[in-house]
Amino acid sequence: MQLQESKNRETINIQSVQNRDGGIVLTIDQEVFTEAVIIDRHSVDIWNPDNSDALSDADFSWCADKDYEVVLLGTGNRLRFPDPSIRVLLAQLGTGLEVMDTSAACRTFNLLVSDDRRVAAALLP
């Protein structure tokens, strides 16, 4: 699925999301990713959660020193809700959590970045 290009060239843009071999392949600023990533308006980092089927608070420690309005959690090809403690942890940081499949998280990320929102996405393949 091709996504609409961001009008702001100073921010990162997710160009495409493709379902392949039971996983998801992302193209972000012309670079292809097949592993889990954390993305915000200025950076993309590989994310290695301990267990993607059972995410824990420790998997979101990267949010502690950030000032995000919301974190989008893309859970792969299907919607999987994480442990409720993650939502509590982020709420204590003043950050919302929205859970959706990874394709929807990518579309939402591009939209929020284009609106100049402080957003991050944690995307599972």
Disulfide bonds with the S-S distance in Angstrom:
none
